Amino acid sequence: MPAEGIRINQLNFVDIKRALETELRAGRSFRLRLEPWSEKRTLSQNAMFHAWMGELSRYLILHGRSFCTPAWCKDAMKYTFLGFEETTYTDVTTGAQIVRETLRHTSKLRVGEMFQFMTKVQAWCLDIGCFVRVPVNSEYFALKRQQEE
């Protein structure tokens, strides 16, 4: 089963039911957690976040922090607002598996999670006086308006 789960709808429900029945008859048991399906973060969200990191980088460099590249800003925001996840690496020579903590990837966030992350980033930027642009025709702007209704 894919890590992100299986999207169940009217079209595939019977097939999924049959597959589960086969597994259950074989004596296997499972943990099932149902939640509304939501898509992964969009390219629009990703593009705006990267634009914000460029704006934040320019702002911080202008204010004396010459090391604050867009990549550094991105990692700093992920460190502050997303945190870490465990990632397993395999040494190709020895086969040994090593578990390390790595910054969470925005590509693994769902639309709502990315929106929440971006909202925290925007608030932090405003707190330091960096006004990141939010075009009125952007997906982020539309989601923000939806939240206010």
C-alpha positions in Angstrom: 0.0 0.0 0.0 1.4 3.4 -0.8 2.6 5.5 2.1 0.1 8.3 1.2 -2.7 5.8 1.4 -5.3 4.8 -1.2 -8.0 7.2 -2.5 -11.3 5.5 -2.1 -14.3 6.6 -4.2 -17.4 5.1 -5.7 -15.6 3.9 -8.8 -13.0 1.8 -6.9 -14.7 0.9 -3.7 -15.9 -2.6 -4.8 -12.4 -3.5 -6.0 -10.8 -2.3 -2.7 -13.5 -4.2 -0.7 -12.6 -7.5 -2.6 -8.9 -7.0 -2.1 -9.5 -6.4 1.7 -11.8 -9.5 1.9 -9.1 -11.6 0.4 -6.5 -10.4 2.9 -8.8 -10.8 5.8 -9.7 -14.4 4.8 -6.0 -15.1 4.7 -5.9 -14.2 8.4 -4.2 -10.8 8.1 -5.4 -7.8 10.1 -5.0 -4.1 9.4 -5.2 -0.7 10.9 -7.7 1.5 9.0 -7.9 5.2 9.4 -10.3 7.2 7.3 -9.8 10.8 6.6 -11.0 13.1 3.9 -8.8 13.0 0.8 -6.8 16.0 0.0 -4.2 16.6 -2.7 -0.5 17.4 -2.2 0.6 21.0 -2.1 0.2 22.7 -5.5 2.9 24.0 -7.8 1.3 27.4 -7.3 1.9 27.2 -3.6 5.4 26.0 -4.1 6.2 28.8 -6.6 4.9 31.5 -4.2 6.8 30.0 -1.2 10.0 30.1 -3.3 9.3 33.7 -4.3 8.8 34.6 -0.7 12.1 33.0 0.2 13.8 35.3 -2.4 12.1 38.3 -1.0 13.0 37.3 2.6 16.6 36.7 1.6 16.9 40.1 0.0 15.3 41.7 3.1 17.7 39.9 5.5 20.8 40.6 3.4 19.8 44.3 3.2 19.6 44.3 7.0 23.1 42.9 7.5 22.6 39.1 7.3 24.7 38.4 4.3 24.5 34.6 4.7 20.7 34.5 4.3 20.4 33.0 0.8 17.0 31.9 -0.4 18.0 28.3 0.3 19.1 29.2 3.8 15.8 31.0 4.4 13.9 28.0 3.1 15.7 25.7 5.5 15.3 28.1 8.4 11.5 28.3 7.8 11.2 24.6 7.5 13.3 24.1 10.7 11.1 26.6 12.6 7.7 25.7 11.4 7.8 22.2 10.0 10.4 20.4 12.0 12.0 17.1 11.3 11.1 13.5 10.2 13.1 10.3 10.4 14.6 9.2 7.2 16.2 5.8 6.7 19.4 5.6 4.5 21.1 2.4 3.4 24.9 2.2 3.1 25.3 0.7 -0.4 28.6 -0.9 0.6 27.7 -2.6 3.9 23.9 -2.7 3.6 23.6 -1.1 7.0 20.6 1.1 7.5 21.0 4.4 9.2 18.1 6.5 10.5 18.6 10.2 10.6 16.4 13.2 11.2 16.0 15.4 8.2 13.9 18.5 7.6 10.4 17.8 6.4 9.9 18.3 2.7 7.2 20.7 1.5 6.6 18.4 -1.4 5.1 15.9 1.0 2.6 18.4 2.5 -1.0 18.5 1.5 -2.7 21.7 0.3 -4.0 22.6 3.7 -0.7 21.8 5.5 1.2 23.9 3.0 -1.3 26.7 3.5 -0.8 26.6 7.3 2.9 26.5 6.9 2.9 29.5 4.5 0.6 31.4 6.9 3.1 30.9 9.7 5.9 32.0 7.4 4.0 35.1 6.3 3.2 36.1 9.9 6.9 35.7 10.9 8.0 37.8 8.0 5.5 40.5 8.9 6.8 40.4 12.5 10.3 41.3 11.4 9.0 44.0 8.9 9.3 42.0 5.7 6.2 42.3 3.7 6.1 39.3 1.3 3.8 39.8 -1.7 0.5 38.0 -2.0 -1.0 38.6 -5.4 -4.8 38.8 -5.3 -5.1 36.3 -8.1 -3.0 33.7 -6.3 -4.2 30.4 -4.9 -2.9 31.4 -1.4 -5.0 34.6 -1.5 -8.1 32.6 -2.4 -7.5 30.0 0.4 -6.9 32.8 2.9 -10.3 34.4 1.8 -12.0 31.0 2.2 -10.7 30.8 5.7 -12.1 34.2 6.6 -15.6 33.3 5.4 
